[in-house]
């Protein structure tokens, strides 16, 4: 069996043991005599599976009882619409740290006034900005941030303390480290980075926030619809939720989110050390204090050298190292399932490529 070193930014690497377990029980889930994708979402077997998924997620992330967990479709892009459709009454404040927060703000503008509380756009999104209290306008309904910025390789190290609801897009670093849930009123995360295949979004919603939601919007776009109907108002993405359950079990077996965070830092340190000791051969995009543990972005001296680097990486069984088209350069995505062995192989390759050129 050929397995590559997978540094794709998403969909991304999944734990090999999870893939093998899913493969082994694909035709017969839990002795039901049918695949999980064949069973009714209203059946006892599926309802038990979803309930156990919620319980395990709540335990791993220490989610308080006054927060609801829901599973939704439409990806992060749908959440760019939903959060504002539900909660934008007067104005929404956005911390602009890259493409995804910028897209969320533009989508929200269809439903009311939006403004930038802080932005690092002028600096090329190289760092996470400070949030000054005086920058928050009166009658702001919420502050919105993107926890990790996959394109530019920056990540919030600590989240801002604000006196109004805080919304977080945690799609690309969800489950990679502990989350101070109580600082947020709304969290959403697309699955295809750390927790499963594309097709489902995990939502974590504070109970009191639902009281502030608009009522005159379609049921399928209301968060309280998913809460009231336990995510089965319509047919949920059954296979994706099943896969999340398997990944959550794997996280638990690794020692929990705290151990995963330690492991992720050690993996990222391998690559950042090569960049920092390369005497400028590799140039990181993000400022040191804002560096992402999930997505390491860097450039080489010339586009020609980057092209050679990427071609050589493929020959060394490494995929997904090409940077996003908006930034260029190179990017190594080190999500939870990317192994220490893959990171060590990349570090060794980077050193040898530097020596050769």
TAJOSUL-V669950 format. One record per run of one state. SS is the DSSP state (~ for helix, > for strand, _ for the rest). FROM is the first residue (numbers start at 0). LEN is the number of residues. Records with the same first field share a line. If there is no record, write none. Layout:
SS = FROM-LEN, FROM-LEN
//
This chain:
_ = 0-4, 6-9, 24-19, 61-5, 72-2, 87-3, 96-2, 108-4, 119-1, 123-9, 135-4, 146-1, 149-4, 155-10, 169-11, 183-2, 190-10, 210-8, 221-1, 228-9, 253-3, 276-6, 284-3, 291-3, 299-3, 315-2, 319-2, 322-7, 333-6, 356-1
> = 4-2, 66-6, 90-6, 112-7, 139-7, 147-2, 153-2, 165-4, 185-5, 200-6, 282-2, 290-1, 294-5, 317-2, 321-1, 329-4
~ = 15-9, 43-18, 74-13, 98-10, 120-3, 132-3, 180-3, 206-4, 218-3, 222-6, 237-16, 256-20, 287-3, 302-13, 339-17
//
